[in-house]
Amino acid sequence: MADPHPNRIREYRQQCGWSQSELAQRAGVSRAAVSAIEMGRLVPSVASALALAAAFQCSVEDLFGPVPSVKVDPEWAWQPPSFPARFWLAEVNGQIWRFPVEPTATSVLAHDGIMLSDGTVCSQQGASDPRTTLVLACCDPAASLLVTEYSRQTGWRVIALPRPSGQALTLLQQGRVHAAGIHFATKESPRENERVVGQALGPGWNLLRVARWHEGLTIAAGKRITRIDELRRRPWRWIGREPGSAARRCLDECLEGRVNIRRIARDHRGVAQAVRDGWADVGVCHRLVSDEAGLQFIGLRWEIFDWCFAADLAADRRIVRLIDTVRSPSYRHILGELPGYDSREAGELYRVKDVQ
C-alpha cells in the first residue's frame, strides 16, 4: 500500500548522510516528528515543511510535491566511439543522458551500465542516481580536489569531463552539463568571461568565481630564455591548443601569429607531457602542471577561472551544493596552497548581462 502522505525526506536525508536526529536538529523540529513525517503518518505544518526544505536547501515542492518528471528513455549525450559502450546516467534540465565513459578528473569512475551493439542495455547493480549526479566540463588541472570535496560534503557523484573553455560552453548551451569552467578573463580584462558568455549564450547565466590562476610557458630542460620576444625568433618546436580554448588565446597573444603551430594537445597536462617527453620544446599551460612535470615555467598572466551555469538552475540542489563547496574553507584552503592558484575570491557570484 502506498504511503498516504508520500514525500522524499528519507531520500534527501540519506543522500546527505544524516540521521533523523541530525535532520531534526538542523530543521528545529522533534525527531519523532521527522520520523512520522518521513513515514507518511503525519502531515507537516507549513512551518515544519519550510524548515525541512531549508535544511536540505531545496523547495517544499521538491520534498512534498510529485517527483520531477524526466524523460525516462535516456539519449546519448554524444555517440560512443564503439560498442559495447559503458555509460554514466545523469539528469540535466529534465533530460536523463547517457554519457559514454571517458577519463575524468578522478580517473576511473564506476559506470552505470553497458550498451551492447544490438542496443541491449545491461545495468550495473547499485548504479548512482541520475538526479544526484553533477556533470561538469572544464580544464582545471585541480578539478579532482573539487570533486573529492563535493562528494565528501554531499555523498553525491560528480562527472568532471575534461574540456577546454570553448567546448565546455558548447556543452552547457546544449544542456549536456550543469556547469562549464572558463578562464578567458585576465587582470587587464576582468569581465572577459562575462563578455564571452554573453556573446556565445546570451543573458540568463551566472558565474561562480573559483580562483585566479597563473598561465604561462612550460619549457624543456636545457632551453634558456631571457626575453619573451626570443620565443618568436628561435626555431623551437611549439605544442599548441585547439582554437576556441583560453590557452590558445594566450598562446596566440604571446606569439603574435608569427609561429606556425603544427601539433595540438588536448589539455594542460597534454602540453606538459609533450614537452617533457621531447615532442615539443615549449607550450602554454598552467603553472601547477608545469611544476608537476619538473619543467621550467615563465608566467605570462593571471587568468580568472569561473564556473558558468544557467540562472534557472540556481535553485537546483546540485548547483547549490557546488556553490557551498567552492565557498567552504576546506576547499578554498587546499586550492590556495597549490602553485599558481589564488582562491581568495572563491565563491563570489556574478550575473551575466548583455556585454558588448
Buried (B, 14 or more C-beta within 10 A) or exposed (E): EEEEBEBBBBBBBEBBEBEBEBBBBBBEBBBEBBBBBBBBEBEBEEEBBBBBBBBBBBBBEBBBEEEEEBEEEBEEBEEBEEEEBBBBBBBBBEBBBBBBBEEBBBEEBEBBBBBEEEEEEEEBEEBBBBBBBBBBBBBBBBBBBBBBBBBEBBEBBBBBBBBBBBBBBBBBBEBBBBBBBBBBBBEEEEBBBBBBBBEBBEEEBBBBBBBBBBBBBBBBEEEEBEEEEEBEEEEBBBBBBBEBBBBBBBBBEBBEEEBEBEBBBBBBBBBBBBBBEEBBBBBBBBBBBBBBBEBBBBEBBBBBBBBBBBEEBBEBBBBBBBBBBBBBEEBBEBBEEBBBBBBEEBBEBBEBEEBE
